[in-house]
Amino acid sequence: MSYHSIVLVKQVPDTANVTGDAMKEDGTVNRAALPAIFNPEDLHALEAALEIKDRFGGTVTVISMGPPKAGDVLRDCLYRGADRAILVSDRRAAGSDTLATSYILAQAVKTVGGYDFVFCGRQAIDGDTAQVGPQCAEKLGLPQVTYLEEILEVKDGTAVLKRNVGNGWEVVRVRLPALVTVIDTANNPRPRRAKRMMRYKFKRTALEFPADSPQLAEAKEKGDLLETWSLDDIGADLQRCGFAGSPTKVHKIQSIILTKEGSVSIEPTAEGIRAMVRELIDDRTLG
Amino acid sequence: MNNFFQDNRDIQFLFEYFDLKELAALQERQTPNGEADYLPRGLDDVIDNYRRVLELTGEIAAETLFPNAETVDAEGNTLNENQTVTYHPLVQMNLDRLAQADLMGFTLPRKYGGLNCPVLIYTMATEIVSRADCSFMNMFGLQGIADTIYAFASDEIKDATLPRFATGEVTGAMVLTEPEAGSDLQSVRLRADQKEDGSWVLNGVKRFITNGCGEILLVLARSEHEIADGRGLSLFIAERDDTVKIRHLESKLGIHGSPTCEMTFTNTPCKLIGERQRGLITYVMALMNGARLGIAAQSLGVAEAASRLAREYAASREQFGAPIEKLAPVAEMISDMRIQIEAGRALAYETARVCDIENNTNRLLERAADTLDPAEAKEMKKTSRQLKKLNSMLTPMSKFYCSEMSIRVANDAIQVMGGSGYMKDYPAERYARDARITTIYEGTSQLQVVAAIRGLTSGAFGSYLDGFETTVYEAAELEELKAKLIAARALLDEAIAQVKGMGSDYLDLSARKLVESGVVILIGHYFLGQAAKNDYKKKVASYWIATRMPLVRMNCEKAMSGNSQAIDDYLDFAGC
C-alpha cells in the first residue's frame, strides 16, 4: 500500500539570526535585512512525508504560498526528494492572515486531490501562531494530529501517531486522510541530494521571467518551469483571500526591550520565597 | 547553518583562482554518462555544480560530522564476537548522511551514478571533511578504491560494484599491508591460487587495514608463487563474506573512528583486477598516488581545525590584561600556522590539478582514442609522459609537506592553548593525536622523500621551475620576491649537483633537506601566482619568502657540508 502526501511549506525571514537592522522603526520585521530560509519545522514535515514514502511507497507533493522567491524552498524540497512542487502565488493573496492563508492552502490541497496525508510544520518562525495547519484541517474536513513526534504505524486506512503533549506523549490512531503538524524533535531532516540539485536547480516559476519573453519560452521548452498556480487556478473565492479575507488587523506593534538592570537578593528561607512569589503574582509575572 | 566550505576564505579563493573551466572541459570530454538524468548544461553549469557539491559537503561536515567527532573519538568502533565489526552509530550516521547527499561517488562517472567531479574538487571536499572529523576521512577518502576499479577492472566488475559505491551501499578497503610487509610491499605473502575452473581464492593474513570491515576489498596477493618480488603480485577484488574474519581491531593513538583491522582470508573467492603480475607495480602504485593526495588533504583539514581552535582560544584567553594573541610569541605561532596551511593547500591543490589533467589525458588516450585526431593524440601522449614525471614528484611532495605541516600545526595549537590544550576539555589534543598518523600511513615521510628526490636529481624539478621563473609580474614587489626565489634555486641546484657526486648513501642522507628546500621554493612560486590576482596573497608571499628562504640556505649548507656522521658514527651515537 502506498500513500500520497502533501506537504505545506513556507519561506520565512531567518528570525533566529536577527542582526541590528532586523526591526524597522515601527517595530515590524524588516524582511529585506533578514535572509529568507526554509521554515525550520516545515523541513521536519517534509521529512515525515519522505519517511512515509520510503517506508510504504507513494508520492510527495509540496505546496508553498508566497512570492516568486518562495521558489527557493520548493527547489529545496525537490533536492531533498519531493516528487512535485507547486507554488501558489498571486498578488491578490497579499496581506492574508492565517484564516485567509489556510483557506488558500486548503483550496490548493483540494486541487491536488488524491492524498492520504497533509503534513505541515507546527508553526512558522515569523508569526509563531501555529494556526494555519489546524485551520486547513478544518476547512478540508480532515481529522488533525498536531505536534507529531513519531509515525508508529500506517495500515488499513489509519495511522498510529505519537504526539508530544508537552509533559509526555499521547499515542493516537487516526483515520486517513488526515492532517498532521510536525515538531522539530520528530526526525532529522535528510540533506539535499547532489544529483537532484544538479537536475532541478533550473526550475523557476514563470513569474520570475518577464511575460512572453524568449527566456520564458526557453524555460518552458526545457521543462524548467515550476508549477505555479494563481487564485483562479485553485477556484478561490477572492472575498476570502488577501486583505479582504483577513479579519486580523494589526493594531499596533510594540518593540519591547527589557531594560531592568541589577539583581534582587531573596533570603533563602520559606518566608523569603513566599515574599518573592507574592511579588511575582502582584506584577502579573505569575498567575 | 555552519558551513566548512563557505567559512573558508582560502578554499573559496582557490576555487576562483584555478582555471576550473579548463579542468571541467577535460573532465566532461567523452565521459560516460549512461542514462543519468542530471547532466550539466555547459561548462559554467559544471562549475556551478562543483560549487554546490562543496557547499553541501561543507554543510554536512559542519552540521553532522563535526559535532559527532568527539564521541566517535571517545568510543570508537566495536569488534563483535563473530569477528565482524560494527561501526560506531555516529560513524554510521555520518556515512548515511553523505550517502543520502550523493557524496559517496564523488569522482565516478555519471554512468555509475557518480558526480564526475575532478580530483581537485574531491581534494577540497576531503579537506573539508577532515576538518570536521579527521578519522572520518578514512571512510570518505576511500573513494579512490572505486576509482581504481574504474580505471583497471573489467566492465563486468565495474558494473557489479561501482553503482553500489555511488549509492553508499558499500564501502571499500585497500588490503595491502601484512605483518611482514609494511613499507616493503614487495614481500607480500597472502596467497592467491587459481582453481581448475579458472576462479581464484585468497588465503592468508593482512594487518593494519583501514576499514578492512568494508564490503569491497581490493587485495594485493601473490599469484605467482615462484616469483618472490613485486612482479609476483596481482590485485584482486573480493566481497566480504564468512570466509573473511576480522580477528583484531587495533587500539590506536588517534583516528579512533577509523576501524583498523587485522583480517584473515580462508579460501575467499575473488576476481582478478586487470592483468596478473601488475598488481603492485601498476595498480597499487596508481591507487597509492591518489591515496597520498588524499592524506595531504586530510592533513590540511586537521591542521585547519587545530589552527582555528588555537586562534579562537588566543583571542578570548586573557593574561597580563589582554588576549594572549597580543603577545608576539603567540601571534607568531598562529600566523605561521595559518601560512603553513595556505602553503600546503597551494601545493596539494596544484598537485590535484595536475593529476586531473594527467588522468583525463590518459583516459582519453585509452578509451576514446578514436575521437582524437592523430596530431592531437600525439600531443596528448607527450603531455601524459611529462605530467606523469611531474606528478610522481608533486604527489610525494604534497604528502610529505602537508603531513609534516599538520603535525607541527596541531602541536603548536596545543602550545598556544597551554594547559587547556593538553586537557581533554578541548579537541586540541585529539587533533594532535589524529594528525600524527599522516606522516606514517600511505608511505612514511621518509618514503615520500625517496620518491620526490628523483624529481630533483633528474632535472624534472628544474624544468618545472623554469616555467615559473620566466613568468613576468606587473607588480615590482612580486618581481623582487621572484628574484629571491631564483637565488634560492641557484643555491639548491648547487647543492643537488654537489650531493649527487658524493655517493648514494650521502644522497639518501641529504634527500630530505633537498626535497624540503625544493618544496618551499615551489610554494613560493605558487604564492607569487596567487599574489598576482589577490592583494592579501602578496602579504602571504612576502612572509613566506622572508621566513622560508633562510630554511633553504640552512638545508643547502647542511647538505653541502659533507658531514655524514649520522651514518658513519651510527653505532657510537646509537649505542652498540
Interface residues (C-beta under 8 A of the other chain):
Chain A: R190 P191 R192 R193 A194 K195 R196 M197 M198 R199 K201 F202
Chain B: A36 D37 Y38 L39 P40 R41 D48 N49 R52 V53 L56 E59 I60 R97 Q100 A101 D102 L103 G113 L115
